[in-house]
């Protein structure tokens, strides 16, 4: 299921514009398959950004509260329109501000500077601590394993 339905998309963008960019036969009706493909592409853009940030899991995006869901719908609608316009192979200066906003919002979501209100957000950028045993440390052959630092000096055989 898409984060933004065709009906929600049409609430946010003029249906004539959607028809113009989705229908290749110069018709005034939209091509629903093309519109759905653009919406699916927008979903992929959003998932890629928010899951990459490590703050959300996929199920978080389907359980947002009303206000966060509206942001997600707007974001997907804007990205879908970008994909529709992009099909024509020409720029859309009138929509540039919208596209820039969508890209910046994706970046903020990915980086954790802007977040959705989910019940249990994942900790972003929490370091993982790994402890090495003495034998593992000696096998790393680091500078601290030399006799200068009080470690055990190793001799290596070229013959293998």
Order of alpha helices (4+ residues) and beta strands (2+ residues): alpha-alpha-alpha-alpha-alpha-alpha
